[in-house]
Amino acid sequence: MSERERAVLRLVSEGCDIREIGRRLSYSERTVKNVLQDVTRRYGLRNRSRAVAYALRQGLL
């Protein structure tokens, strides 16, 4: 998992929405959505909550 993906998931785990994540990381909202979509597809996860849980279980966050 890339540093960008971990940074986005870290902020999701803190309860940030797409707009807030983009603002904090200086990414567009579209980029944040794409990162989340890429992670969920790559690991076969249903949603961003499961992506965060997966990353935590794997020790990535």
C-alpha positions as semicolon CSV with decimal commas, in nm:
position;residue;x (nm);y (nm);z (nm)
1;M;0,000;0,000;0,000
2;S;0,142;0,338;-0,099
3;E;0,210;0,624;0,139
4;R;-0,066;0,823;-0,033
5;E;-0,315;0,543;0,027
6;R;-0,210;0,509;0,390
7;A;-0,240;0,886;0,444
8;V;-0,593;0,890;0,301
9;L;-0,701;0,588;0,507
10;R;-0,548;0,738;0,821
11;L;-0,768;1,045;0,779
12;V;-1,073;0,831;0,703
13;S;-1,006;0,650;1,031
14;E;-1,012;0,989;1,207
15;G;-1,359;1,054;1,067
16;C;-1,266;1,301;0,793
17;D;-1,485;1,326;0,485
18;I;-1,360;1,346;0,126
19;R;-1,343;1,725;0,123
20;E;-1,151;1,744;0,451
21;I;-0,905;1,475;0,341
22;G;-0,840;1,663;0,018
23;R;-0,788;1,988;0,204
24;R;-0,549;1,838;0,458
25;L;-0,341;1,652;0,198
26;S;-0,370;1,915;-0,079
27;Y;-0,541;1,664;-0,308
28;S;-0,851;1,722;-0,516
29;E;-1,169;1,550;-0,401
30;R;-1,152;1,340;-0,717
31;T;-0,802;1,220;-0,627
32;V;-0,919;1,119;-0,279
33;K;-1,215;0,929;-0,427
34;N;-0,985;0,756;-0,676
35;V;-0,741;0,653;-0,404
36;L;-1,021;0,505;-0,195
37;Q;-1,168;0,328;-0,497
38;D;-0,828;0,185;-0,593
39;V;-0,770;0,049;-0,242
40;T;-1,113;-0,110;-0,214
41;R;-1,082;-0,273;-0,556
42;R;-0,725;-0,394;-0,511
43;Y;-0,799;-0,567;-0,182
44;G;-1,155;-0,676;-0,265
45;L;-1,316;-0,464;0,004
46;R;-1,672;-0,329;0,000
47;N;-1,619;0,021;0,137
48;R;-1,377;0,264;0,298
49;S;-1,459;0,144;0,650
50;R;-1,350;-0,205;0,558
51;A;-1,040;-0,061;0,391
52;V;-0,946;0,111;0,717
53;A;-1,011;-0,208;0,916
54;Y;-0,799;-0,408;0,670
55;A;-0,511;-0,159;0,690
56;L;-0,524;-0,166;1,071
57;R;-0,521;-0,548;1,080
58;Q;-0,224;-0,553;0,844
59;G;-0,034;-0,300;1,056
60;L;-0,033;-0,042;0,777
61;L;-0,186;0,239;0,983
